Amino acid sequence: MPLEIHSPAARRWTKPLAHGRVVNISMGGVGVLTPYPLEKGVPYEFRFTYADQEMRLTGRVAWEKPRSTKDPLNHGYGIACTLSVKQEQGMKLVVDRLRTEQWPTPDDRMRNYWNT
């Protein structure tokens, strides 16, 4: 699924630093692919839409995957997210839902735990 990557170092968070896509999501964080190189130790905000709701996760690069010959333009990263207790509850709902169901349609609704 498509995502925007924002930098808190920028004066405004409204314009994305880069675009990419979420390729994996778990309680520990998210796997992302992006053509933009991310730095370890730097906080980023990752925004994507799930069930027609915008989600925002703040995290740092935990690991970088070597570039694939099948997709040489993209960097693969594992992002360790910093979540509040409420966000952890929301992430659990997402992970459990993805394990048991197909990806939701835009008509599905879910509380936006990442913006509270």
ZAGU-715196 format. One record per residue (C-alpha): residue number from 0; x, z, y. Coordinates in steps of 0.02 Angstrom, whole numbers, plus 50000, padded with zeros to 5 digits. Layout:
<pts>
+-----+-------+-------+-------+
: pos :    px :    pz :    py :
+-----+-------+-------+-------+
: NUM :     X :     Z :     Y :
...
+-----+-------+-------+-------+
</pts>
This chain:
<pts>
+-----+-------+-------+-------+
: pos :    px :    pz :    py :
+-----+-------+-------+-------+
:   0 : 50000 : 50000 : 50000 :
:   1 : 50065 : 49961 : 50175 :
:   2 : 50138 : 50099 : 50284 :
:   3 : 50213 : 50125 : 50455 :
:   4 : 50372 : 50226 : 50481 :
:   5 : 50386 : 50323 : 50643 :
:   6 : 50532 : 50419 : 50717 :
:   7 : 50514 : 50586 : 50806 :
:   8 : 50673 : 50544 : 50901 :
:   9 : 50577 : 50409 : 50994 :
:  10 : 50489 : 50467 : 51150 :
:  11 : 50320 : 50410 : 51084 :
:  12 : 50259 : 50407 : 50906 :
:  13 : 50134 : 50269 : 50939 :
:  14 : 50249 : 50121 : 50906 :
:  15 : 50315 : 50108 : 50727 :
:  16 : 50502 : 50108 : 50698 :
:  17 : 50474 : 50001 : 50543 :
:  18 : 50347 : 49944 : 50414 :
:  19 : 50354 : 49956 : 50226 :
:  20 : 50247 : 50002 : 50078 :
:  21 : 50212 : 50153 : 49970 :
:  22 : 50260 : 50118 : 49789 :
:  23 : 50243 : 50293 : 49717 :
:  24 : 50163 : 50456 : 49768 :
:  25 : 50178 : 50629 : 49692 :
:  26 : 50171 : 50812 : 49739 :
:  27 : 50356 : 50804 : 49784 :
:  28 : 50343 : 50658 : 49903 :
:  29 : 50328 : 50470 : 49911 :
:  30 : 50427 : 50319 : 49855 :
:  31 : 50438 : 50185 : 49989 :
:  32 : 50509 : 50010 : 50008 :
:  33 : 50559 : 49947 : 50180 :
:  34 : 50677 : 49815 : 50251 :
:  35 : 50732 : 49944 : 50381 :
:  36 : 50876 : 50058 : 50329 :
:  37 : 50830 : 50242 : 50341 :
:  38 : 50956 : 50381 : 50368 :
:  39 : 50973 : 50539 : 50264 :
:  40 : 50941 : 50701 : 50355 :
:  41 : 50831 : 50620 : 50487 :
:  42 : 50646 : 50665 : 50492 :
:  43 : 50523 : 50521 : 50488 :
:  44 : 50335 : 50513 : 50492 :
:  45 : 50253 : 50399 : 50364 :
:  46 : 50078 : 50336 : 50404 :
:  47 : 49966 : 50245 : 50283 :
:  48 : 49783 : 50225 : 50246 :
:  49 : 49702 : 50300 : 50093 :
:  50 : 49513 : 50287 : 50067 :
:  51 : 49493 : 50219 : 50244 :
:  52 : 49577 : 50373 : 50319 :
:  53 : 49747 : 50372 : 50406 :
:  54 : 49870 : 50492 : 50326 :
:  55 : 50028 : 50559 : 50405 :
:  56 : 50170 : 50635 : 50306 :
:  57 : 50331 : 50701 : 50381 :
:  58 : 50483 : 50692 : 50269 :
:  59 : 50667 : 50653 : 50247 :
:  60 : 50760 : 50533 : 50133 :
:  61 : 50802 : 50625 : 49971 :
:  62 : 50880 : 50475 : 49882 :
:  63 : 50908 : 50289 : 49903 :
:  64 : 50882 : 50165 : 49763 :
:  65 : 51009 : 50023 : 49745 :
:  66 : 50940 : 49857 : 49805 :
:  67 : 50860 : 49752 : 49670 :
:  68 : 50904 : 49570 : 49641 :
:  69 : 50716 : 49540 : 49627 :
:  70 : 50686 : 49614 : 49801 :
:  71 : 50853 : 49608 : 49895 :
:  72 : 50776 : 49623 : 50068 :
:  73 : 50701 : 49795 : 50041 :
:  74 : 50779 : 49966 : 50029 :
:  75 : 50699 : 50089 : 49907 :
:  76 : 50690 : 50272 : 49958 :
:  77 : 50625 : 50434 : 49888 :
:  78 : 50552 : 50539 : 50027 :
:  79 : 50539 : 50728 : 50013 :
:  80 : 50390 : 50779 : 50119 :
:  81 : 50367 : 50938 : 50218 :
:  82 : 50186 : 50989 : 50187 :
:  83 : 50080 : 51132 : 50249 :
:  84 : 49976 : 51229 : 50122 :
:  85 : 49824 : 51127 : 50172 :
:  86 : 49922 : 50964 : 50154 :
:  87 : 49982 : 51018 : 49981 :
:  88 : 49800 : 51041 : 49930 :
:  89 : 49760 : 50867 : 49997 :
:  90 : 49910 : 50791 : 49909 :
:  91 : 49854 : 50870 : 49745 :
:  92 : 49683 : 50789 : 49765 :
:  93 : 49763 : 50619 : 49796 :
:  94 : 49885 : 50632 : 49650 :
:  95 : 49749 : 50694 : 49530 :
:  96 : 49633 : 50556 : 49585 :
:  97 : 49764 : 50421 : 49564 :
:  98 : 49804 : 50483 : 49388 :
:  99 : 49624 : 50470 : 49332 :
: 100 : 49544 : 50333 : 49436 :
: 101 : 49578 : 50164 : 49510 :
: 102 : 49632 : 50151 : 49691 :
: 103 : 49481 : 50193 : 49802 :
: 104 : 49385 : 50063 : 49898 :
: 105 : 49370 : 50075 : 50088 :
: 106 : 49194 : 50145 : 50062 :
: 107 : 49264 : 50300 : 49979 :
: 108 : 49287 : 50445 : 50097 :
: 109 : 49408 : 50590 : 50090 :
: 110 : 49449 : 50726 : 50215 :
: 111 : 49605 : 50688 : 50313 :
: 112 : 49715 : 50837 : 50268 :
: 113 : 49870 : 50761 : 50348 :
: 114 : 49805 : 50769 : 50525 :
: 115 : 49744 : 50949 : 50524 :
+-----+-------+-------+-------+
</pts>
